[in-house]
Amino acid sequence: MTDGLIDWDAAFENGAHVPGSQDLAGIWAAQAAAFRQASQCELDQAYGPGARNRVDLFLPDGTARGCVVFVHGGYWHKFDKSFWSHLAAGPLAQGWAVAMPSYTLAPDARISEITQDVAQAIAFVAKKVDGPLRLAGHSAGGHLVTRMVCASSALPDDVAGRVEKVVSISGVHDLRPLVQTRMNEELRLTEAEATAESPYVAGPGAKVPVTFWVGAGERPEFLRQTRLIAEAWQEAGAPVRDVYEPGRNHFSVVEGLGDPDSALVAEILG
């Protein structure tokens, strides 16, 4: 589908532009399963009544310095927490607990309802782990963690007050173009909901530092969305920065989470 000269389906299509992307889900699942087998973790804890309202909690040796909550992507209608466990390795090695929630997927939930799921998951994790919270999310997950620090945040005040940092990795922050994609058959976005759920439109809430991190080799729309929200939130007085990581595409950009010495882990924990 098109809007003027823009083909929005092509704009948001990542897989066709990354060689071997069709094999990645299987690779991720195998790496994640092996990591769970070797880790100290509490799996499939219920944070809500839905079948997908479950969170995996990975624990470091000794007392955790706080908790990193990682929210997965998949355009709000694909994947679950089980594909990403190995990405907990970086923060764990630095002494942080890592929580990875699943959430109800579209079309069984609207994006506004998924936002509520994620807020509920973070509030649940806050009761399980003492100390500060750092939020990170990839793609749709980048949108969801950014929503937690918008002016219209769904987080309870006491939980929001513990959020020290947010890193949105290749996030989608203006949802309005998605209304014109074939993907919207799953998402069921209306213009009103797309506007209300767009962090770019909602604007920043509390003065929480936010980093918008994207691969320099990603599709132009993801680079545009990163620049768009970084500039808008900076103008609104929020403490934000944008980072364009060289040599990374939409899928490889998140791999740094698994490396305790990576620039991405340093950004989340620094």
TAKA-V774800 format. One record per backbone hydrogen bond with DSSP energy under -1.0 kcal/mol. NH is the residue of the N-H (numbers start at 0). CO is the residue of the C=O. If there is no record, write none. Layout:
nh: {NH,NH}
co: {CO,CO}
This chain:
nh: {2,5,10,11,16,17,20,22,23,26,27,28,29,30,31,32,33,34,35,36,37,41,44,46,52,53,54,55,56,57,58,64,66,67,68,69,70,76,82,83,86,87,88,89,91,92,94,95,96,97,98,99,101,105,107,113,114,115,116,117,118,119,120,121,122,123,124,125,128,132,133,134,135,136,137,138,140,142,143,144,145,146,148,149,150,159,160,161,162,163,165,166,167,168,169,177,178,179,180,183,184,185,186,187,193,194,195,196,197,199,201,202,204,207,209,210,211,212,213,215,216,217,221,222,223,224,225,226,227,228,229,230,231,232,233,234,235,236,237,239,240,242,244,247,252,254,256,257,258,261,265,266,267,268,269}
co: {5,2,6,7,13,14,17,19,20,22,23,24,25,26,27,28,29,30,31,32,33,56,54,52,49,51,44,99,41,97,39,94,131,96,133,98,135,73,79,80,83,84,85,256,87,88,91,90,65,57,67,55,53,75,104,109,110,111,112,113,114,115,116,117,118,119,120,121,124,161,66,164,68,166,70,168,137,138,139,140,141,142,145,146,202,155,156,158,159,132,208,134,210,136,212,174,175,176,177,180,181,182,182,183,189,190,191,192,194,172,197,198,148,205,238,165,240,167,242,244,247,214,218,218,219,220,221,222,223,224,225,226,227,228,229,230,231,233,232,237,209,211,213,244,248,251,253,254,255,258,261,262,263,264,265}
